[in-house]
Structure formats: structure tokens, C-alpha cells
């Protein structure tokens, strides 16, 4: 059952908590398809949105379902971006992770915070502010590989000529209280797999073998000593972390033929992914190794300006807080959307996202709805 929609004069009124609960009850472990999009489409259609649902991609990263909803209006075009897929719930929940139950003022369920609550709040806000041009860019794959998610939606938008002026991503950015943090940028991310070939042999005859492990240790020591930068006005320092070591040698008297490692780099806007990969590959080559990389996203920054001021102003009017402008945390789909237009992120408290008994305060969902409606008004004005 979906959320209840009623008319108030010429406008429709959506209960954001009921809609969030309906989205939660639609089990949508990544990649999400089907029922959860049905709930969202049923809420958006009466509001005058043209709905474009499509499935794209092949295994192993697909197929993925996405939804693009567009409504015409007057003023600047605001896009809202988010995802309906969720991580697996895990064990130990007090109730069902798909219950969407309200207990003691909290709405429980996987995705309540990350990020079905924010999606429901924006839909309810769009019902209140029905003159502004709006788009909803909703993917079923943000928590997974994201190969056919927001990137495919951006391509779909280009093909249809959908070009927002500003974009708001509803990720859970608040840390201690709703409204205390807006994300105006994110660091980039790259993972690099390092490998060294040797020659297998008996440990008693090392001159007849070539042990790759000491060379791998030396390579990683050189990489670990690299200082990429010291941070800047908006970003913390970039960091390199060794995330895996693998030799896979079951025998105690055999020198292995191969040794491998993996590193992860989170980097600020002083770097580009390709340049970092090349630098790590050069170090690997000096030790006789090879590097294979996957760049998940580049760093981006939306400098403080009209969009962040409008979001911050709406937050202050409804909470009394002056939000911090931040670039901390992991990556998000804002890394793709920032190529289209100025992009910021603002949403619910992130304290319980991905945790057992994920929950959001009902009061926060209602306040977020009011803030989003305020943002829609101010952007379109």
C-alpha cells in the first residue's frame, strides 16, 4: 500500500512519513527494481510529473532500474537526486527491517535514513510547491557498483534535453542535528591493485627462486611514505590506505611465485585520479610490479554561492541552525551530477545509516519536508 494523497484546495497533500514507510516496505536491496519504483511512481504521477522508468545494463553490474520524473513550471529548474536501493539489513533487528513501523516517534526500517526518508520529504515538498520546474533523478543502484545508475540517468537526461539549473542530493548529511551540515563537495576515490611476479622455489635454496614478498613490502613502504598534500581551505588531506595483502601460500617451505596488494586513495581537488594512478604505477614499476586501477570518482567542489546560501537559509528558517559547509565523508552520486550544474547535498541525520535498527525521527522527516519546500520556492523565485 502506498502513501495517502489528499487534496487541499487546488493542491495535493502527501504525508511524507506514510510515503517513507511505504518505500521502506518495498524491499529494495541493491540493485533495486520493481515494487519500490511502483510506490514512487504512484506518488509522483498525481503531482503532474512525466515519469520515465527504464532498465539498463548487463551482468555483473546490471540490470538496473532508474526513474526520471520531470515537471514543467516557471523559474529556475531544480533537480533532486537520490536512490531507492539499500544495503542488506543484516541480523539483530528489533523488528522487521522492512516494517516501516513508527515506535516512540521514530520511523524504523532499512532505508529510513539512507535515503527513502529524504525522497519522501522531497515528493511531499513538491506537492506543496506545484509551480516550480522540478526533476527527480532516482536510481536503483547507488549502494552497489553504480555502473548503470546515475551515470545512465545523466545520459537519459541529455537525450531528452533535461537540463537542470541546480541540483540537490538528498543524502543523509546531518551529523548531530538535522540541518547542521551541507555537503558542497566530495573527495575522489581510486582503488589500485598491485602485483609482483617472482619465481617459486624451496626456502632452503633461495638462490634458485625469486621471492616477490620483500619487493612488495618495499613497494608498500614507499607508497605508505607518500604525502600527497596537507589539505586546503575546503578539503582535508588526501590519504593512501593499504587495504589488502595476499600471497596465498599454503606451504611453509615454499617461496611463493606471486604477491599482491590493494590500496585505496581518497583525494581532494588538488589531484586527478589518472595522475595518482600513474604515480602509484611508477612506484610499482621501480619494484618490478604492475598496477591496475579503478577510479570511482573525481573530487569536486561547488564553491559557496547562491545554491548553498538558499539551502542554508531554508535550514536556518526552520531549525535556527547555521549549517557547516563540508566536504567530508565518502563518495556519493553528486560526483556525477556536479558535471551538470552546481550541486550540493543535504538530508537527514546519518547516525544510523547502514546500521541495525536504522531509524529516523518523524519530526525530522516533517521538518525536512518544510525545508525542501522552502528551497523549491527560493530556487524558482
C-alpha positions as CSV (number, residue, x, y, z in Angstrom):
1,X,0.0,0.0,0.0
2,X,1.3,3.4,-0.9
3,X,1.2,6.8,0.8
4,X,-2.1,8.6,1.2
5,X,-2.6,11.6,-1.1
6,X,-5.4,14.1,-0.4
7,X,-6.5,17.4,-1.9
8,X,-6.2,20.7,0.0
9,X,-7.9,23.2,-2.3
10,X,-6.1,23.0,-5.6
11,X,-3.1,21.2,-4.2
12,X,-2.5,17.6,-3.3
13,X,-1.1,16.9,0.2
14,X,1.2,13.9,0.7
15,X,2.1,12.6,4.2
16,X,5.9,12.2,3.9
17,X,6.1,9.7,6.8
18,X,3.5,7.5,5.3
19,X,5.3,7.6,1.9
20,X,8.6,6.9,3.5
21,X,7.1,3.9,5.3
22,X,5.6,2.6,2.0
23,X,9.0,2.9,0.3
24,X,10.7,1.0,3.2
25,X,8.1,-1.8,3.0
26,X,9.1,-2.3,-0.7
27,X,12.2,-4.4,-0.1
28,X,14.9,-2.9,-2.4
29,X,18.3,-4.4,-1.6
30,X,20.7,-3.1,-4.3
31,X,20.2,-3.2,-7.2
32,X,16.5,-2.2,-6.7
33,X,13.8,-2.9,-9.2
34,X,10.0,-3.1,-9.4
35,X,7.9,-2.5,-6.3
36,X,9.8,0.4,-4.8
37,X,9.6,2.3,-8.1
38,X,5.9,1.4,-8.3
39,X,5.4,3.2,-4.9
40,X,7.3,6.3,-6.0
41,X,5.7,6.5,-9.4
42,X,2.2,6.3,-7.8
43,X,3.1,9.2,-5.6
44,X,4.5,11.4,-8.4
45,X,2.0,10.9,-11.2
46,X,-0.9,12.8,-9.5
47,X,1.6,15.7,-9.0
48,X,1.9,16.3,-12.7
49,X,5.3,14.6,-13.2
50,X,6.1,12.8,-16.5
51,X,7.6,9.5,-15.4
52,X,10.4,7.7,-17.4
53,X,11.3,4.4,-15.9
54,X,13.9,2.3,-17.7
55,X,16.1,-0.8,-17.1
56,X,19.7,-0.7,-18.4
57,X,22.9,-2.8,-18.2
58,X,24.1,-6.3,-18.2
59,X,25.6,-8.6,-15.6
60,X,27.6,-8.4,-13.5
61,X,26.8,-4.8,-12.7
62,X,23.3,-4.8,-14.2
63,X,20.5,-4.8,-15.0
64,X,19.5,-1.7,-13.0
65,X,16.2,0.2,-12.9
66,X,16.1,4.0,-12.8
67,X,13.4,6.7,-12.7
68,X,13.5,10.2,-14.2
69,X,10.5,12.4,-13.3
70,X,10.1,15.8,-14.8
71,X,7.5,18.5,-14.2
72,X,7.4,21.8,-16.1
73,X,7.0,25.2,-14.4
74,X,8.2,28.7,-14.1
75,X,11.6,29.8,-12.7
76,X,14.9,28.0,-12.4
77,X,14.8,24.2,-12.7
78,X,15.8,22.4,-9.5
79,X,16.7,18.7,-9.7
80,X,16.5,16.4,-6.7
81,X,18.7,13.3,-6.8
82,X,18.6,10.1,-4.7
83,X,18.5,6.4,-4.6
84,X,15.9,3.8,-3.5
85,X,18.3,0.9,-3.3
86,X,19.5,-0.1,0.2
87,X,22.3,-2.2,1.7
88,X,21.3,-5.7,3.1
89,X,19.8,-5.3,6.6
90,X,21.9,-7.8,8.5
91,X,20.9,-9.7,11.6
92,X,19.6,-8.5,15.0
93,X,16.8,-6.0,14.2
94,X,14.3,-5.4,17.0
95,X,11.5,-5.8,14.4
96,X,11.4,-6.4,10.7
97,X,13.8,-4.3,8.6
98,X,11.0,-3.8,6.1
99,X,8.3,-2.9,8.6
100,X,8.2,0.9,8.2
101,X,6.8,1.0,11.8
102,X,6.7,4.1,13.9
103,X,7.7,3.5,17.5
104,X,8.2,6.2,20.1
105,X,8.4,8.9,17.4
106,X,10.9,7.0,15.2
107,X,10.3,5.5,11.8
108,X,12.2,2.2,11.6
109,X,13.4,0.3,8.6
110,X,16.3,-0.2,6.2
111,X,16.5,2.9,4.1
112,X,14.7,5.2,6.6
113,X,17.7,7.4,6.7
114,X,19.6,6.4,3.6
115,X,17.6,7.6,1.9
116,X,13.9,6.9,1.5
117,X,13.0,9.4,4.2
118,X,14.6,12.2,2.2
119,X,12.9,11.1,-1.1
120,X,9.5,11.0,0.6
121,X,10.2,14.5,2.1
122,X,11.0,15.9,-1.4
123,X,8.0,14.4,-3.0
124,X,5.8,15.8,-0.3
125,X,7.5,19.2,-0.7
126,X,6.9,19.1,-4.5
127,X,3.2,18.6,-3.8
128,X,3.2,21.8,-1.8
129,X,5.1,23.9,-4.4
130,X,3.5,23.0,-7.6
131,X,4.5,25.9,-9.9
132,X,8.3,25.3,-9.9
133,X,10.0,23.2,-12.6
134,X,11.4,20.1,-11.0
135,X,13.1,16.9,-11.8
136,X,13.7,13.8,-9.7
137,X,16.7,11.7,-10.6
138,X,16.3,8.4,-8.8
139,X,18.5,5.3,-9.3
140,X,18.2,1.8,-8.1
141,X,21.9,1.4,-7.8
142,X,23.9,3.8,-5.7
143,X,24.9,1.4,-2.9
144,X,26.3,-1.1,-5.5
145,X,28.7,-0.7,-8.4
146,X,26.7,2.3,-9.7
147,X,27.8,1.5,-13.2
148,X,24.3,1.8,-14.7
149,X,22.8,4.1,-12.1
150,X,23.1,7.9,-12.0
151,X,25.5,7.9,-15.0
152,X,22.8,6.2,-17.1
153,X,20.3,8.8,-15.8
154,X,22.5,11.6,-16.9
155,X,22.8,10.2,-20.4
156,X,19.0,9.8,-20.4
157,X,18.6,13.4,-19.4
158,X,20.9,14.6,-22.2
159,X,18.9,12.6,-24.7
160,X,15.7,14.2,-23.6
161,X,17.1,17.7,-23.3
162,X,16.5,17.8,-19.5
163,X,19.0,20.4,-18.1
164,X,18.5,21.5,-14.5
165,X,20.0,24.7,-13.3
166,X,20.8,23.4,-9.8
167,X,20.8,20.0,-8.1
168,X,20.1,18.9,-4.6
169,X,21.2,15.4,-3.5
170,X,19.2,14.1,-0.5
171,X,22.0,12.0,1.1
172,X,22.0,12.0,4.9
173,X,24.5,14.8,5.6
174,X,23.4,15.9,9.1
175,X,25.7,14.8,11.9
176,X,24.3,15.8,15.3
177,X,21.1,17.7,14.5
178,X,19.0,18.0,11.3
179,X,20.5,20.9,9.4
180,X,23.9,21.1,10.9
181,X,25.8,20.1,7.7
182,X,25.6,20.7,4.0
183,X,28.0,18.9,1.7
184,X,29.4,21.2,-1.0
185,X,31.9,18.8,-2.4
186,X,33.4,15.3,-2.0
187,X,36.8,13.8,-2.3
188,X,37.6,11.5,-5.2
189,X,38.2,7.8,-4.9
190,X,40.5,5.3,-6.6
191,X,41.4,1.7,-5.8
192,X,44.6,0.2,-7.1
193,X,45.5,-3.5,-7.3
194,X,49.3,-4.1,-7.2
195,X,51.0,-7.3,-8.2
196,X,54.6,-8.7,-8.3
197,X,55.7,-11.8,-10.1
198,X,58.6,-13.9,-8.7
199,X,59.8,-17.5,-9.2
200,X,58.6,-20.3,-6.9
201,X,61.3,-22.4,-5.1
202,X,62.3,-24.1,-1.9
203,X,63.0,-21.9,1.1
204,X,66.3,-23.8,1.6
205,X,67.5,-22.8,-1.9
206,X,66.6,-19.1,-2.2
207,X,69.3,-18.6,-4.9
208,X,67.2,-20.8,-7.2
209,X,64.0,-18.7,-6.6
210,X,62.8,-15.1,-6.7
211,X,60.8,-14.1,-3.7
212,X,58.3,-11.3,-4.6
213,X,57.3,-10.6,-1.0
214,X,60.3,-8.5,0.1
215,X,59.8,-6.4,-3.0
216,X,56.1,-6.0,-2.3
217,X,56.9,-4.9,1.3
218,X,59.4,-2.3,0.0
219,X,56.9,-1.1,-2.6
220,X,54.2,-0.6,0.0
221,X,56.7,1.1,2.4
222,X,57.5,3.6,-0.3
223,X,53.8,4.2,-1.1
224,X,52.9,4.5,2.6
225,X,55.5,7.2,3.0
226,X,54.0,9.4,0.3
227,X,52.4,12.6,1.5
228,X,50.0,13.7,-1.2
229,X,49.1,17.1,0.3
230,X,48.2,18.8,3.5
231,X,44.6,19.7,2.7
232,X,43.3,23.1,1.7
233,X,40.5,25.5,2.7
234,X,37.7,23.2,1.8
235,X,39.2,19.7,1.9
236,X,41.0,17.5,4.4
237,X,44.4,16.0,3.3
238,X,44.3,13.2,0.7
239,X,45.2,9.8,2.1
240,X,46.5,6.5,0.9
241,X,45.5,3.3,2.7
242,X,46.7,-0.2,2.3
243,X,43.5,-2.3,2.3
244,X,44.6,-5.8,1.4
245,X,47.7,-8.1,1.2
246,X,47.6,-11.5,-0.5
247,X,50.1,-14.2,-1.1
248,X,48.0,-17.3,-0.7
249,X,50.9,-19.6,0.1
250,X,49.8,-22.8,2.0
251,X,53.2,-24.3,2.3
252,X,55.8,-23.3,4.9
253,X,58.8,-24.4,2.9
254,X,57.9,-22.8,-0.4
255,X,58.9,-19.3,-1.7
256,X,55.8,-18.0,-3.4
257,X,55.7,-17.1,-7.1
258,X,53.3,-14.1,-6.7
259,X,52.4,-11.4,-4.2
260,X,49.6,-8.9,-4.4
261,X,48.2,-5.9,-2.5
262,X,45.4,-3.3,-2.8
263,X,45.5,0.3,-1.9
264,X,42.7,2.9,-1.7
265,X,43.3,6.6,-2.2
266,X,40.7,9.3,-1.2
267,X,41.9,12.5,-2.8
268,X,40.9,16.2,-2.7
269,X,40.6,18.7,-5.6
270,X,44.4,19.1,-5.8
271,X,44.6,15.8,-7.7
272,X,43.1,13.9,-10.6
273,X,42.6,10.2,-10.5
274,X,44.6,9.4,-13.6
275,X,47.6,11.3,-12.3
276,X,47.5,9.4,-9.0
277,X,47.3,6.1,-10.7
278,X,50.3,7.0,-12.9
279,X,52.3,8.0,-9.8
280,X,51.5,4.7,-8.0
281,X,52.2,2.7,-11.2
282,X,55.7,4.3,-11.4
283,X,56.4,3.3,-7.8
284,X,55.2,-0.3,-8.6
285,X,57.4,-0.4,-11.7
286,X,60.5,0.6,-9.8
287,X,60.0,-2.6,-7.7
288,X,59.2,-4.8,-10.6
289,X,55.5,-4.7,-10.1
290,X,52.3,-3.7,-12.0
291,X,49.3,-1.6,-11.1
292,X,45.6,-2.0,-12.2
293,X,43.2,0.8,-11.1
294,X,39.6,1.7,-10.9
295,X,38.7,5.4,-10.5
296,X,35.3,5.6,-8.8
297,X,35.0,9.3,-9.0
298,X,36.9,12.6,-9.1
299,X,36.9,15.2,-6.4
300,X,34.5,18.1,-6.9
301,X,33.6,21.4,-5.2
302,X,30.6,23.6,-5.6
303,X,32.0,26.9,-4.3
304,X,29.8,28.6,-1.7
305,X,27.3,30.7,-3.6
306,X,23.6,31.1,-4.4
307,X,22.7,27.4,-4.1
308,X,24.4,26.8,-0.8
309,X,23.0,30.1,0.5
310,X,19.5,29.2,-0.4
311,X,19.8,25.8,1.2
312,X,21.4,27.2,4.3
313,X,18.8,30.0,4.5
314,X,15.9,27.4,4.4
315,X,17.6,25.4,7.1
316,X,18.1,28.4,9.4
317,X,14.4,29.5,9.0
318,X,13.1,26.1,10.1
319,X,15.8,24.9,12.6
320,X,17.6,28.1,13.8
321,X,20.9,26.4,12.9
322,X,23.7,27.8,10.7
323,X,24.9,24.8,8.8
324,X,28.5,23.9,8.3
325,X,29.7,23.7,4.6
326,X,31.6,20.5,4.4
327,X,33.4,18.1,2.0
328,X,34.0,15.2,4.5
329,X,32.8,11.7,4.2
330,X,32.8,9.1,1.4
331,X,31.7,9.4,-2.2
332,X,28.2,9.9,-3.4
333,X,26.4,10.3,-6.8
334,X,27.0,14.0,-6.5
335,X,30.4,13.3,-8.1
336,X,28.5,12.6,-11.4
337,X,25.8,15.2,-11.0
338,X,28.2,18.0,-10.3
339,X,29.2,17.8,-14.0
340,X,25.8,19.1,-15.0
341,X,25.2,22.1,-12.7
342,X,26.0,23.4,-9.2
343,X,25.3,20.5,-6.8
344,X,25.0,20.3,-3.0
345,X,23.9,17.6,-0.7
346,X,21.5,17.9,2.3
347,X,19.4,15.4,4.1
348,X,18.7,13.6,7.4
349,X,20.9,12.6,10.3
350,X,23.4,9.9,9.2
351,X,23.9,8.3,12.7
352,X,22.1,5.0,11.9
353,X,22.5,4.6,8.2
354,X,23.6,1.1,7.3
355,X,23.2,0.0,10.9
356,X,20.8,-2.5,12.5
357,X,17.6,-0.7,13.6
358,X,18.1,2.2,11.2
359,X,15.6,4.8,12.1
360,X,14.7,8.5,11.6
361,X,12.7,10.8,13.8
362,X,9.2,11.5,12.5
363,X,9.7,15.2,13.4
364,X,12.9,15.3,11.3
365,X,11.0,14.0,8.2
366,X,8.4,16.7,8.7
367,X,10.9,19.4,9.2
368,X,13.0,18.2,6.2
369,X,9.8,18.4,4.1
370,X,9.3,22.0,5.1
371,X,13.0,22.8,4.4
372,X,12.8,21.2,0.9
373,X,9.6,23.1,0.1
374,X,11.3,26.4,1.2
375,X,14.3,25.5,-1.1
376,X,12.0,24.8,-4.0
377,X,10.4,28.2,-3.6
378,X,13.6,30.1,-3.2
379,X,15.3,28.5,-6.2
380,X,12.4,29.0,-8.5
381,X,11.9,32.7,-7.5
